[in-house]
Amino acid sequence: MNSNEKTTPSCLALIVTTVPDSTTRDSIVGVLLQDKLVACVSSIPNVQSSYHWQGKTEQSDELLLLAKTNWELIPVVEKKLKNLHPYQTPEIMVFKADHAEKEYFRWIIQSTKSGVETNFDSEP
């Protein structure tokens, strides 16, 4: 690769988290989008979570958030989520995308800030 050639980020990520209400969702999503840490967040309402917490079985009505981003931004997104999240132990799970449609891949990368410059003439 010559010094003028730019690299393409290798993959995308899907970040899964839950929040207690729409106010929290709007606050977290607003910051992540404003800071260009994610390209998109889908919100699924009316999720009922059942879990063990501090020796008891609990149930909560929550919203499930699915955030799409550049894999390179995961450490920054995770830190930001932990700082913004009201839960003591927030659910933050990250899944690497094995494949993404080429135009969607481009859109995610273009919509997020990245530590590398991007050449979209090469294949993802």
N, CA, C and O atoms as CSV, one atom per row, in Angstrom:
chain,resi,resn,atom,element,x,y,z
A,1,MET,N,N,0.854,-1.179,0.000
A,1,MET,CA,C,0.000,0.000,0.000
A,1,MET,C,C,0.894,1.233,0.000
A,1,MET,O,O,1.814,1.325,0.813
A,2,ASN,N,N,0.643,2.172,-0.888
A,2,ASN,CA,C,1.456,3.380,-0.906
A,2,ASN,C,C,0.975,4.347,0.161
A,2,ASN,O,O,-0.104,4.166,0.724
A,3,SER,N,N,1.763,5.366,0.442
A,3,SER,CA,C,1.460,6.282,1.546
A,3,SER,C,C,0.217,7.127,1.293
A,3,SER,O,O,-0.358,7.668,2.237
A,4,ASN,N,N,-0.212,7.252,0.031
A,4,ASN,CA,C,-1.412,8.025,-0.274
A,4,ASN,C,C,-2.688,7.191,-0.202
A,4,ASN,O,O,-3.788,7.745,-0.214
A,5,GLU,N,N,-2.555,5.872,-0.128
A,5,GLU,CA,C,-3.712,4.986,-0.095
A,5,GLU,C,C,-4.307,4.971,1.310
A,5,GLU,O,O,-3.583,4.920,2.305
A,6,LYS,N,N,-5.608,5.016,1.375
A,6,LYS,CA,C,-6.301,5.025,2.657
A,6,LYS,C,C,-6.851,3.634,2.947
A,6,LYS,O,O,-7.141,2.865,2.031
A,7,THR,N,N,-6.987,3.327,4.214
A,7,THR,CA,C,-7.491,2.016,4.582
A,7,THR,C,C,-8.985,2.068,4.847
A,7,THR,O,O,-9.536,3.128,5.141
A,8,THR,N,N,-9.627,0.932,4.744
A,8,THR,CA,C,-11.048,0.804,5.007
A,8,THR,C,C,-11.234,0.059,6.320
A,8,THR,O,O,-10.611,-0.982,6.524
A,9,PRO,N,N,-12.078,0.567,7.218
A,9,PRO,CA,C,-12.362,-0.192,8.430
A,9,PRO,C,C,-12.853,-1.585,8.058
A,9,PRO,O,O,-13.556,-1.761,7.063
A,10,SER,N,N,-12.481,-2.560,8.855
A,10,SER,CA,C,-12.726,-3.947,8.480
A,10,SER,C,C,-14.148,-4.431,8.718
A,10,SER,O,O,-14.636,-5.281,7.973
A,11,CYS,N,N,-14.816,-3.921,9.723
A,11,CYS,CA,C,-16.162,-4.444,9.972
A,11,CYS,C,C,-17.005,-3.491,10.804
A,11,CYS,O,O,-16.536,-2.474,11.316
A,12,LEU,N,N,-18.252,-3.863,10.911
A,12,LEU,CA,C,-19.232,-3.107,11.682
A,12,LEU,C,C,-19.573,-3.868,12.951
A,12,LEU,O,O,-19.223,-5.038,13.105
A,13,ALA,N,N,-20.257,-3.189,13.850
A,13,ALA,CA,C,-20.666,-3.816,15.101
A,13,ALA,C,C,-22.110,-3.451,15.420
A,13,ALA,O,O,-22.599,-2.379,15.064
A,14,LEU,N,N,-22.763,-4.364,16.093
A,14,LEU,CA,C,-24.097,-4.148,16.637
A,14,LEU,C,C,-23.955,-4.173,18.154
A,14,LEU,O,O,-23.489,-5.158,18.725
A,15,ILE,N,N,-24.357,-3.088,18.798
A,15,ILE,CA,C,-24.286,-2.989,20.257
A,15,ILE,C,C,-25.698,-3.111,20.800
A,15,ILE,O,O,-26.611,-2.419,20.352
A,16,VAL,N,N,-25.867,-3.996,21.766
A,16,VAL,CA,C,-27.167,-4.228,22.381
A,16,VAL,C,C,-27.123,-3.718,23.821
A,16,VAL,O,O,-26.196,-4.018,24.574
A,17,THR,N,N,-28.133,-2.951,24.180
A,17,THR,CA,C,-28.283,-2.514,25.569
A,17,THR,C,C,-29.769,-2.340,25.862
A,17,THR,O,O,-30.583,-2.240,24.944
A,18,THR,N,N,-30.108,-2.305,27.122
A,18,THR,CA,C,-31.485,-2.028,27.528
A,18,THR,C,C,-31.493,-0.774,28.388
A,18,THR,O,O,-30.508,-0.458,29.056
A,19,VAL,N,N,-32.612,-0.067,28.365
A,19,VAL,CA,C,-32.799,1.129,29.190
A,19,VAL,C,C,-34.179,1.065,29.833
A,19,VAL,O,O,-35.070,0.380,29.330
A,20,PRO,N,N,-34.358,1.779,30.948
A,20,PRO,CA,C,-35.618,1.666,31.677
A,20,PRO,C,C,-36.799,2.418,31.061
A,20,PRO,O,O,-37.952,2.063,31.307
A,21,ASP,N,N,-36.519,3.462,30.258
A,21,ASP,CA,C,-37.632,4.288,29.772
A,21,ASP,C,C,-37.211,5.109,28.558
A,21,ASP,O,O,-36.036,5.152,28.193
A,22,SER,N,N,-38.188,5.754,27.946
A,22,SER,CA,C,-37.934,6.520,26.727
A,22,SER,C,C,-37.106,7.779,26.999
A,22,SER,O,O,-36.366,8.225,26.122
A,23,THR,N,N,-37.216,8.350,28.178
A,23,THR,CA,C,-36.407,9.523,28.514
A,23,THR,C,C,-34.928,9.162,28.524
A,23,THR,O,O,-34.099,9.896,27.985
A,24,THR,N,N,-34.601,8.033,29.137
A,24,THR,CA,C,-33.213,7.556,29.159
A,24,THR,C,C,-32.755,7.227,27.747
A,24,THR,O,O,-31.642,7.576,27.353
A,25,ARG,N,N,-33.616,6.552,26.982
A,25,ARG,CA,C,-33.289,6.240,25.591
A,25,ARG,C,C,-32.948,7.495,24.817
A,25,ARG,O,O,-31.912,7.560,24.156
A,26,ASP,N,N,-33.818,8.497,24.894
A,26,ASP,CA,C,-33.606,9.722,24.132
A,26,ASP,C,C,-32.304,10.412,24.528
A,26,ASP,O,O,-31.590,10.929,23.670
A,27,SER,N,N,-31.998,10.421,25.803
A,27,SER,CA,C,-30.773,11.046,26.291
A,27,SER,C,C,-29.528,10.328,25.773
A,27,SER,O,O,-28.613,10.962,25.247
A,28,ILE,N,N,-29.496,9.012,25.923
A,28,ILE,CA,C,-28.336,8.226,25.496
A,28,ILE,C,C,-28.185,8.265,23.981
A,28,ILE,O,O,-27.092,8.510,23.472
A,29,VAL,N,N,-29.271,8.025,23.262
A,29,VAL,CA,C,-29.222,8.011,21.796
A,29,VAL,C,C,-28.803,9.383,21.267
A,29,VAL,O,O,-28.012,9.471,20.328
A,30,GLY,N,N,-29.323,10.439,21.858
A,30,GLY,CA,C,-28.957,11.789,21.424
A,30,GLY,C,C,-27.467,12.049,21.498
A,30,GLY,O,O,-26.879,12.604,20.570
A,31,VAL,N,N,-26.852,11.647,22.609
A,31,VAL,CA,C,-25.410,11.847,22.777
A,31,VAL,C,C,-24.619,10.985,21.788
A,31,VAL,O,O,-23.684,11.471,21.151
A,32,LEU,N,N,-24.990,9.711,21.659
A,32,LEU,CA,C,-24.256,8.822,20.759
A,32,LEU,C,C,-24.313,9.304,19.312
A,32,LEU,O,O,-23.316,9.230,18.594
A,33,LEU,N,N,-25.469,9.794,18.882
A,33,LEU,CA,C,-25.609,10.311,17.519
A,33,LEU,C,C,-24.882,11.651,17.361
A,33,LEU,O,O,-24.184,11.865,16.370
A,34,GLN,N,N,-25.042,12.538,18.323
A,34,GLN,CA,C,-24.386,13.847,18.251
A,34,GLN,C,C,-22.875,13.706,18.178
A,34,GLN,O,O,-22.213,14.429,17.432
A,35,ASP,N,N,-22.332,12.779,18.951
A,35,ASP,CA,C,-20.880,12.556,18.972
A,35,ASP,C,C,-20.402,11.676,17.815
A,35,ASP,O,O,-19.214,11.369,17.716
A,36,LYS,N,N,-21.324,11.274,16.943
A,36,LYS,CA,C,-21.026,10.425,15.774
A,36,LYS,C,C,-20.361,9.112,16.183
A,36,LYS,O,O,-19.485,8.602,15.485
A,37,LEU,N,N,-20.789,8.574,17.323
A,37,LEU,CA,C,-20.272,7.291,17.791
A,37,LEU,C,C,-21.069,6.129,17.216
A,37,LEU,O,O,-20.579,5.001,17.163
A,38,VAL,N,N,-22.281,6.398,16.790
A,38,VAL,CA,C,-23.129,5.401,16.144
A,38,VAL,C,C,-23.793,6.054,14.940
A,38,VAL,O,O,-23.954,7.273,14.888
A,39,ALA,N,N,-24.174,5.229,13.978
A,39,ALA,CA,C,-24.875,5.744,12.795
A,39,ALA,C,C,-26.378,5.685,12.983
A,39,ALA,O,O,-27.115,6.498,12.424
A,40,CYS,N,N,-26.834,4.717,13.773
A,40,CYS,CA,C,-28.260,4.467,13.915
A,40,CYS,C,C,-28.499,3.699,15.204
A,40,CYS,O,O,-27.684,2.865,15.600
A,41,VAL,N,N,-29.614,3.982,15.853
A,41,VAL,CA,C,-30.045,3.187,17.001
A,41,VAL,C,C,-31.513,2.842,16.800
A,41,VAL,O,O,-32.357,3.729,16.667
A,42,SER,N,N,-31.808,1.557,16.780
A,42,SER,CA,C,-33.191,1.089,16.710
A,42,SER,C,C,-33.653,0.815,18.134
A,42,SER,O,O,-32.907,0.260,18.941
A,43,SER,N,N,-34.874,1.203,18.434
A,43,SER,CA,C,-35.431,1.030,19.768
A,43,SER,C,C,-36.637,0.102,19.701
A,43,SER,O,O,-37.575,0.337,18.940
A,44,ILE,N,N,-36.598,-0.951,20.503
A,44,ILE,CA,C,-37.703,-1.904,20.560
A,44,ILE,C,C,-38.388,-1.735,21.920
A,44,ILE,O,O,-37.785,-2.008,22.958
A,45,PRO,N,N,-39.648,-1.283,21.915
A,45,PRO,CA,C,-40.343,-1.044,23.185
A,45,PRO,C,C,-40.914,-2.325,23.789
A,45,PRO,O,O,-40.936,-3.378,23.152
A,46,ASN,N,N,-41.370,-2.205,25.020
A,46,ASN,CA,C,-42.123,-3.269,25.697
A,46,ASN,C,C,-41.376,-4.589,25.816
A,46,ASN,O,O,-41.947,-5.657,25.597
A,47,VAL,N,N,-40.106,-4.509,26.162
A,47,VAL,CA,C,-39.313,-5.712,26.406
A,47,VAL,C,C,-39.386,-6.004,27.894
A,47,VAL,O,O,-39.102,-5.133,28.716
A,48,GLN,N,N,-39.763,-7.222,28.242
A,48,GLN,CA,C,-39.788,-7.587,29.658
A,48,GLN,C,C,-38.562,-8.449,29.950
A,48,GLN,O,O,-38.384,-9.524,29.376
A,49,SER,N,N,-37.728,-7.953,30.854
A,49,SER,CA,C,-36.513,-8.663,31.235
A,49,SER,C,C,-36.709,-9.314,32.592
A,49,SER,O,O,-37.236,-8.695,33.517
A,50,SER,N,N,-36.286,-10.553,32.706
A,50,SER,CA,C,-36.295,-11.298,33.969
A,50,SER,C,C,-34.853,-11.673,34.274
A,50,SER,O,O,-34.142,-12.180,33.406
A,51,TYR,N,N,-34.421,-11.426,35.501
A,51,TYR,CA,C,-33.000,-11.588,35.800
A,51,TYR,C,C,-32.767,-11.742,37.309
A,51,TYR,O,O,-33.627,-11.433,38.134
A,52,HIS,N,N,-31.576,-12.229,37.625
A,52,HIS,CA,C,-31.132,-12.299,39.020
A,52,HIS,C,C,-30.422,-11.001,39.355
A,52,HIS,O,O,-29.578,-10.534,38.590
A,53,TRP,N,N,-30.764,-10.411,40.510
A,53,TRP,CA,C,-30.088,-9.194,40.944
A,53,TRP,C,C,-30.066,-9.147,42.466
A,53,TRP,O,O,-31.107,-9.144,43.122
A,54,GLN,N,N,-28.871,-9.110,43.000
A,54,GLN,CA,C,-28.647,-9.001,44.441
A,54,GLN,C,C,-29.444,-10.046,45.224
A,54,GLN,O,O,-30.112,-9.742,46.212
A,55,GLY,N,N,-29.347,-11.294,44.741
A,55,GLY,CA,C,-29.950,-12.417,45.443
A,55,GLY,C,C,-31.428,-12.634,45.212
A,55,GLY,O,O,-32.014,-13.536,45.812
A,56,LYS,N,N,-32.049,-11.835,44.360
A,56,LYS,CA,C,-33.476,-11.980,44.087
A,56,LYS,C,C,-33.707,-12.097,42.583
A,56,LYS,O,O,-32.886,-11.673,41.769
A,57,THR,N,N,-34.842,-12.680,42.246
A,57,THR,CA,C,-35.270,-12.694,40.846
A,57,THR,C,C,-36.133,-11.465,40.624
A,57,THR,O,O,-37.087,-11.217,41.361
A,58,GLU,N,N,-35.784,-10.698,39.593
A,58,GLU,CA,C,-36.465,-9.437,39.294
A,58,GLU,C,C,-37.072,-9.479,37.905
A,58,GLU,O,O,-36.689,-10.294,37.066
A,59,GLN,N,N,-38.025,-8.586,37.677
A,59,GLN,CA,C,-38.593,-8.366,36.351
A,59,GLN,C,C,-38.693,-6.871,36.122
A,59,GLN,O,O,-39.039,-6.114,37.029
A,60,SER,N,N,-38.387,-6.452,34.907
A,60,SER,CA,C,-38.470,-5.036,34.560
A,60,SER,C,C,-38.990,-4.879,33.142
A,60,SER,O,O,-38.676,-5.680,32.261
A,61,ASP,N,N,-39.781,-3.851,32.931
A,61,ASP,CA,C,-40.172,-3.452,31.589
A,61,ASP,C,C,-39.092,-2.501,31.086
A,61,ASP,O,O,-38.764,-1.518,31.751
A,62,GLU,N,N,-38.548,-2.792,29.927
A,62,GLU,CA,C,-37.434,-2.018,29.397
A,62,GLU,C,C,-37.620,-1.760,27.910
A,62,GLU,O,O,-38.559,-2.259,27.290
A,63,LEU,N,N,-36.721,-0.982,27.358
A,63,LEU,CA,C,-36.604,-0.792,25.915
A,63,LEU,C,C,-35.277,-1.399,25.507
A,63,LEU,O,O,-34.270,-1.225,26.194
A,64,LEU,N,N,-35.272,-2.105,24.401
A,64,LEU,CA,C,-34.061,-2.712,23.869
A,64,LEU,C,C,-33.501,-1.799,22.782
A,64,LEU,O,O,-34.217,-1.421,21.855
A,65,LEU,N,N,-32.230,-1.448,22.896
A,65,LEU,CA,C,-31.585,-0.595,21.909
A,65,LEU,C,C,-30.578,-1.402,21.106
A,65,LEU,O,O,-29.802,-2.178,21.662
A,66,LEU,N,N,-30.598,-1.209,19.792
A,66,LEU,CA,C,-29.663,-1.855,18.877
A,66,LEU,C,C,-28.916,-0.744,18.147
A,66,LEU,O,O,-29.483,-0.064,17.290
A,67,ALA,N,N,-27.657,-0.564,18.486
A,67,ALA,CA,C,-26.862,0.518,17.910
A,67,ALA,C,C,-25.896,-0.043,16.870
A,67,ALA,O,O,-25.243,-1.061,17.101
A,68,LYS,N,N,-25.814,0.629,15.728
A,68,LYS,CA,C,-24.928,0.190,14.657
A,68,LYS,C,C,-23.767,1.172,14.543
A,68,LYS,O,O,-23.961,2.386,14.493
A,69,THR,N,N,-22.538,0.610,14.502
A,69,THR,CA,C,-21.369,1.465,14.482
A,69,THR,C,C,-20.191,0.791,13.799
A,69,THR,O,O,-20.265,-0.361,13.372
A,70,ASN,N,N,-19.116,1.537,13.711
A,70,ASN,CA,C,-17.831,1.088,13.210
A,70,ASN,C,C,-17.138,0.310,14.343
A,70,ASN,O,O,-17.096,0.786,15.477
A,71,TRP,N,N,-16.611,-0.847,14.053
A,71,TRP,CA,C,-15.976,-1.699,15.075
A,71,TRP,C,C,-14.908,-0.944,15.855
A,71,TRP,O,O,-14.748,-1.164,17.055
A,72,GLU,N,N,-14.183,-0.064,15.194
A,72,GLU,CA,C,-13.097,0.671,15.843
A,72,GLU,C,C,-13.581,1.589,16.967
A,72,GLU,O,O,-12.793,1.975,17.830
A,73,LEU,N,N,-14.851,1.936,16.965
A,73,LEU,CA,C,-15.383,2.855,17.972
A,73,LEU,C,C,-15.903,2.150,19.226
A,73,LEU,O,O,-16.340,2.817,20.164
A,74,ILE,N,N,-15.866,0.839,19.262
A,74,ILE,CA,C,-16.440,0.091,20.385
A,74,ILE,C,C,-15.919,0.556,21.747
A,74,ILE,O,O,-16.737,0.790,22.636
A,75,PRO,N,N,-14.620,0.701,21.963
A,75,PRO,CA,C,-14.162,1.129,23.289
A,75,PRO,C,C,-14.727,2.483,23.718
A,75,PRO,O,O,-15.051,2.682,24.889
A,76,VAL,N,N,-14.842,3.405,22.771
A,76,VAL,CA,C,-15.367,4.740,23.084
A,76,VAL,C,C,-16.864,4.670,23.369
A,76,VAL,O,O,-17.351,5.296,24.310
A,77,VAL,N,N,-17.593,3.907,22.553
A,77,VAL,CA,C,-19.039,3.774,22.756
A,77,VAL,C,C,-19.320,3.103,24.098
A,77,VAL,O,O,-20.205,3.537,24.835
A,78,GLU,N,N,-18.582,2.059,24.415
A,78,GLU,CA,C,-18.798,1.361,25.681
A,78,GLU,C,C,-18.566,2.298,26.875
A,78,GLU,O,O,-19.364,2.324,27.812
A,79,LYS,N,N,-17.493,3.049,26.835
A,79,LYS,CA,C,-17.209,3.991,27.931
A,79,LYS,C,C,-18.315,5.036,28.051
A,79,LYS,O,O,-18.761,5.355,29.153
A,80,LYS,N,N,-18.753,5.567,26.910
A,80,LYS,CA,C,-19.818,6.581,26.913
A,80,LYS,C,C,-21.117,5.993,27.462
A,80,LYS,O,O,-21.796,6.628,28.269
A,81,LEU,N,N,-21.464,4.773,27.021
A,81,LEU,CA,C,-22.676,4.119,27.524
A,81,LEU,C,C,-22.618,3.925,29.039
A,81,LEU,O,O,-23.593,4.203,29.737
A,82,LYS,N,N,-21.500,3.458,29.540
A,82,LYS,CA,C,-21.364,3.232,30.980
A,82,LYS,C,C,-21.514,4.532,31.762
A,82,LYS,O,O,-22.087,4.542,32.852
A,83,ASN,N,N,-21.000,5.630,31.207
A,83,ASN,CA,C,-21.105,6.923,31.882
A,83,ASN,C,C,-22.520,7.497,31.851
A,83,ASN,O,O,-22.933,8.171,32.794
A,84,LEU,N,N,-23.261,7.237,30.784
A,84,LEU,CA,C,-24.600,7.799,30.627
A,84,LEU,C,C,-25.700,6.929,31.225
A,84,LEU,O,O,-26.782,7.422,31.544
A,85,HIS,N,N,-25.427,5.656,31.374
A,85,HIS,CA,C,-26.456,4.685,31.739
A,85,HIS,C,C,-26.826,4.779,33.216
A,85,HIS,O,O,-25.944,4.921,34.062
A,86,PRO,N,N,-28.131,4.701,33.540
A,86,PRO,CA,C,-28.544,4.785,34.943
A,86,PRO,C,C,-28.345,3.482,35.732
A,86,PRO,O,O,-28.338,3.504,36.962
A,87,TYR,N,N,-28.184,2.353,35.035
A,87,TYR,CA,C,-28.037,1.078,35.734
A,87,TYR,C,C,-26.633,0.933,36.306
A,87,TYR,O,O,-25.654,1.369,35.701
A,88,GLN,N,N,-26.551,0.319,37.473
A,88,GLN,CA,C,-25.265,0.035,38.099
A,88,GLN,C,C,-24.433,-0.900,37.218
A,88,GLN,O,O,-23.224,-0.722,37.068
A,89,THR,N,N,-25.105,-1.901,36.638
A,89,THR,CA,C,-24.455,-2.853,35.741
A,89,THR,C,C,-25.256,-2.910,34.445
A,89,THR,O,O,-26.109,-3.783,34.279
A,90,PRO,N,N,-24.984,-1.978,33.521
A,90,PRO,CA,C,-25.769,-1.964,32.290
A,90,PRO,C,C,-25.425,-3.134,31.372
A,90,PRO,O,O,-24.285,-3.595,31.318
A,91,GLU,N,N,-26.431,-3.590,30.664
A,91,GLU,CA,C,-26.205,-4.581,29.614
A,91,GLU,C,C,-25.535,-3.865,28.452
A,91,GLU,O,O,-26.106,-2.946,27.865
A,92,ILE,N,N,-24.327,-4.289,28.124
A,92,ILE,CA,C,-23.641,-3.786,26.938
A,92,ILE,C,C,-23.001,-5.001,26.285
A,92,ILE,O,O,-21.977,-5.507,26.744
A,93,MET,N,N,-23.621,-5.456,25.211
A,93,MET,CA,C,-23.096,-6.603,24.470
A,93,MET,C,C,-22.807,-6.139,23.049
A,93,MET,O,O,-23.559,-5.352,22.474
A,94,VAL,N,N,-21.709,-6.635,22.495
A,94,VAL,CA,C,-21.270,-6.224,21.167
A,94,VAL,C,C,-21.156,-7.453,20.277
A,94,VAL,O,O,-20.567,-8.466,20.654
A,95,PHE,N,N,-21.730,-7.339,19.094
A,95,PHE,CA,C,-21.666,-8.405,18.108
A,95,PHE,C,C,-20.983,-7.876,16.855
A,95,PHE,O,O,-21.341,-6.814,16.345
A,96,LYS,N,N,-20.012,-8.610,16.368
A,96,LYS,CA,C,-19.309,-8.244,15.140
A,96,LYS,C,C,-20.141,-8.715,13.953
A,96,LYS,O,O,-20.593,-9.859,13.910
A,97,ALA,N,N,-20.333,-7.825,13.001
A,97,ALA,CA,C,-21.080,-8.182,11.792
A,97,ALA,C,C,-20.168,-8.952,10.845
A,97,ALA,O,O,-19.137,-8.434,10.416
A,98,ASP,N,N,-20.541,-10.173,10.521
A,98,ASP,CA,C,-19.772,-10.975,9.576
A,98,ASP,C,C,-19.928,-10.454,8.150
A,98,ASP,O,O,-19.056,-10.656,7.305
A,99,HIS,N,N,-21.032,-9.792,7.899
A,99,HIS,CA,C,-21.293,-9.272,6.566
A,99,HIS,C,C,-22.279,-8.105,6.681
A,99,HIS,O,O,-23.154,-8.092,7.547
A,100,ALA,N,N,-22.117,-7.152,5.805
A,100,ALA,CA,C,-23.091,-6.071,5.669
A,100,ALA,C,C,-23.169,-5.702,4.200
A,100,ALA,O,O,-22.154,-5.699,3.503
A,101,GLU,N,N,-24.345,-5.396,3.734
A,101,GLU,CA,C,-24.528,-4.956,2.358
A,101,GLU,C,C,-23.605,-3.753,2.135
A,101,GLU,O,O,-23.479,-2.894,3.008
A,102,LYS,N,N,-22.970,-3.698,0.977
A,102,LYS,CA,C,-21.906,-2.735,0.694
A,102,LYS,C,C,-22.331,-1.278,0.922
A,102,LYS,O,O,-21.593,-0.519,1.551
A,103,GLU,N,N,-23.484,-0.882,0.430
A,103,GLU,CA,C,-23.929,0.512,0.609
A,103,GLU,C,C,-24.251,0.810,2.077
A,103,GLU,O,O,-23.991,1.912,2.561
A,104,TYR,N,N,-24.808,-0.160,2.771
A,104,TYR,CA,C,-25.091,0.024,4.200
A,104,TYR,C,C,-23.786,0.165,4.975
A,104,TYR,O,O,-23.668,1.013,5.859
A,105,PHE,N,N,-22.808,-0.672,4.637
A,105,PHE,CA,C,-21.484,-0.588,5.253
A,105,PHE,C,C,-20.916,0.820,5.071
A,105,PHE,O,O,-20.447,1.439,6.026
A,106,ARG,N,N,-20.964,1.313,3.839
A,106,ARG,CA,C,-20.449,2.659,3.550
A,106,ARG,C,C,-21.168,3.710,4.380
A,106,ARG,O,O,-20.538,4.605,4.944
A,107,TRP,N,N,-22.483,3.597,4.452
A,107,TRP,CA,C,-23.273,4.570,5.201
A,107,TRP,C,C,-22.891,4.580,6.679
A,107,TRP,O,O,-22.746,5.649,7.271
A,108,ILE,N,N,-22.729,3.412,7.275
A,108,ILE,CA,C,-22.338,3.343,8.695
A,108,ILE,C,C,-20.990,4.033,8.887
A,108,ILE,O,O,-20.843,4.858,9.789
A,109,ILE,N,N,-20.019,3.711,8.062
A,109,ILE,CA,C,-18.683,4.289,8.194
A,109,ILE,C,C,-18.727,5.801,7.972
A,109,ILE,O,O,-18.100,6.552,8.719
A,110,GLN,N,N,-19.453,6.252,6.962
A,110,GLN,CA,C,-19.546,7.687,6.674
A,110,GLN,C,C,-20.293,8.440,7.767
A,110,GLN,O,O,-20.055,9.631,7.968
A,111,SER,N,N,-21.186,7.770,8.471
A,111,SER,CA,C,-22.013,8.413,9.484
A,111,SER,C,C,-21.382,8.437,10.863
A,111,SER,O,O,-21.917,9.055,11.784
A,112,THR,N,N,-20.251,7.770,11.010
A,112,THR,CA,C,-19.570,7.724,12.307
A,112,THR,C,C,-18.169,8.277,12.159
A,112,THR,O,O,-17.564,8.222,11.088
A,113,LYS,N,N,-17.666,8.816,13.269
A,113,LYS,CA,C,-16.276,9.259,13.194
A,113,LYS,C,C,-15.391,8.031,13.285
A,113,LYS,O,O,-15.760,7.018,13.880
A,114,SER,N,N,-14.237,8.140,12.694
A,114,SER,CA,C,-13.363,6.983,12.626
A,114,SER,C,C,-11.921,7.401,12.830
A,114,SER,O,O,-11.530,8.519,12.492
A,115,GLY,N,N,-11.147,6.506,13.378
A,115,GLY,CA,C,-9.734,6.760,13.570
A,115,GLY,C,C,-8.941,6.595,12.297
A,115,GLY,O,O,-7.757,6.933,12.259
A,116,VAL,N,N,-9.571,6.079,11.245
A,116,VAL,CA,C,-8.870,5.902,9.969
A,116,VAL,C,C,-9.642,6.611,8.880
A,116,VAL,O,O,-10.857,6.787,8.971
A,117,GLU,N,N,-8.928,7.011,7.859
A,117,GLU,CA,C,-9.586,7.579,6.699
A,117,GLU,C,C,-10.090,6.431,5.840
A,117,GLU,O,O,-9.558,5.323,5.904
A,118,THR,N,N,-11.100,6.691,5.048
A,118,THR,CA,C,-11.756,5.617,4.332
A,118,THR,C,C,-11.670,5.786,2.824
A,118,THR,O,O,-11.928,6.866,2.293
A,119,ASN,N,N,-11.305,4.709,2.142
A,119,ASN,CA,C,-11.306,4.649,0.685
A,119,ASN,C,C,-12.404,3.672,0.290
A,119,ASN,O,O,-12.259,2.470,0.512
A,120,PHE,N,N,-13.484,4.149,-0.281
A,120,PHE,CA,C,-14.596,3.285,-0.603
A,120,PHE,C,C,-14.480,2.634,-1.977
A,120,PHE,O,O,-15.422,1.997,-2.450
A,121,ASP,N,N,-13.321,2.795,-2.617
A,121,ASP,CA,C,-13.107,2.091,-3.879
A,121,ASP,C,C,-12.709,0.649,-3.631
A,121,ASP,O,O,-12.814,-0.190,-4.526
A,122,SER,N,N,-12.251,0.354,-2.416
A,122,SER,CA,C,-11.889,-1.032,-2.086
A,122,SER,C,C,-13.080,-1.717,-1.452
A,122,SER,O,O,-13.976,-1.058,-0.925
A,123,GLU,N,N,-13.093,-3.032,-1.500
A,123,GLU,CA,C,-14.180,-3.810,-0.918
A,123,GLU,C,C,-14.059,-3.834,0.597
A,123,GLU,O,O,-12.942,-3.860,1.115
A,124,PRO,N,N,-15.178,-3.826,1.329
A,124,PRO,CA,C,-15.134,-3.940,2.791
A,124,PRO,C,C,-14.700,-5.319,3.233
A,124,PRO,O,O,-14.610,-5.584,4.432
